[in-house]
């Protein structure tokens, strides 16, 4: 498999894990409204 593809796949996994950790922080700050807040900001 292409080395660039493997590196890209690894980076995507790292970003996904970072996103999960950030989402947990958001939940700690705003509780069950975290999803609602994200949807609101995405749809602006």
Phi and psi restraints in degrees (value plus and minus 20) as a CYANA .aco file:
   2 UNK   PHI     -81.2   -41.2
   2 UNK   PSI     111.2   151.2
   3 UNK   PHI     -80.2   -40.2
   3 UNK   PSI     -59.8   -19.8
   4 UNK   PHI     -83.4   -43.4
   4 UNK   PSI     -58.4   -18.4
   5 UNK   PHI     -84.9   -44.9
   5 UNK   PSI     -61.9   -21.9
   6 UNK   PHI     -84.4   -44.4
   6 UNK   PSI     -62.8   -22.8
   7 UNK   PHI     -83.9   -43.9
   7 UNK   PSI     -60.4   -20.4
   8 UNK   PHI     -84.0   -44.0
   8 UNK   PSI     -62.7   -22.7
   9 UNK   PHI     -81.9   -41.9
   9 UNK   PSI     -62.2   -22.2
  10 UNK   PHI     -82.3   -42.3
  10 UNK   PSI     -61.2   -21.2
  11 UNK   PHI     -85.5   -45.5
  11 UNK   PSI     -59.2   -19.2
  12 UNK   PHI     -81.5   -41.5
  12 UNK   PSI     -61.8   -21.8
  13 UNK   PHI     -84.0   -44.0
  13 UNK   PSI     -62.8   -22.8
  14 UNK   PHI     -80.7   -40.7
  14 UNK   PSI     -64.0   -24.0
  15 UNK   PHI     -84.7   -44.7
  15 UNK   PSI     -57.0   -17.0
  16 UNK   PHI     -84.0   -44.0
  16 UNK   PSI     -62.6   -22.6
  17 UNK   PHI     -85.5   -45.5
  17 UNK   PSI     -59.4   -19.4
  18 UNK   PHI     -85.2   -45.2
  18 UNK   PSI     -59.9   -19.9
  19 UNK   PHI     -81.9   -41.9
  19 UNK   PSI     -63.0   -23.0
  20 UNK   PHI     -79.4   -39.4
  20 UNK   PSI     -63.7   -23.7
  21 UNK   PHI     -85.0   -45.0
  21 UNK   PSI     -61.1   -21.1
  22 UNK   PHI     -86.2   -46.2
  22 UNK   PSI     -58.3   -18.3
  23 UNK   PHI     -85.1   -45.1
  23 UNK   PSI     -58.0   -18.0
  24 UNK   PHI     -81.3   -41.3
  24 UNK   PSI     -58.6   -18.6
  25 UNK   PHI     -85.4   -45.4
  25 UNK   PSI     -61.2   -21.2
  26 UNK   PHI     -83.4   -43.4
  26 UNK   PSI     -62.0   -22.0
  27 UNK   PHI     -80.4   -40.4
  27 UNK   PSI     -59.4   -19.4
  28 UNK   PHI     -83.8   -43.8
  28 UNK   PSI     -51.7   -11.7
  29 UNK   PHI    -103.3   -63.3
  29 UNK   PSI     -61.7   -21.7
  30 UNK   PHI    -141.2  -101.2
  30 UNK   PSI     -16.5    23.5
  31 UNK   PHI      45.5    85.5
  31 UNK   PSI    -161.0  -121.0
  32 UNK   PHI     -92.4   -52.4
  32 UNK   PSI     -18.1    21.9
  33 UNK   PHI    -112.0   -72.0
  33 UNK   PSI     -14.9    25.1
  34 UNK   PHI     -79.3   -39.3
  34 UNK   PSI     -67.0   -27.0
  35 UNK   PHI     -81.3   -41.3
  35 UNK   PSI     -63.9   -23.9
  36 UNK   PHI     -80.8   -40.8
  36 UNK   PSI     -63.2   -23.2
  37 UNK   PHI     -82.9   -42.9
  37 UNK   PSI     -64.8   -24.8
  38 UNK   PHI     -82.0   -42.0
  38 UNK   PSI     -65.1   -25.1
  39 UNK   PHI     -81.0   -41.0
  39 UNK   PSI     -62.8   -22.8
  40 UNK   PHI     -79.2   -39.2
  40 UNK   PSI     -67.6   -27.6
  41 UNK   PHI     -89.2   -49.2
  41 UNK   PSI     -54.3   -14.3
  42 UNK   PHI     -88.4   -48.4
  42 UNK   PSI     -51.1   -11.1
  43 UNK   PHI    -113.0   -73.0
  43 UNK   PSI     -14.6    25.4
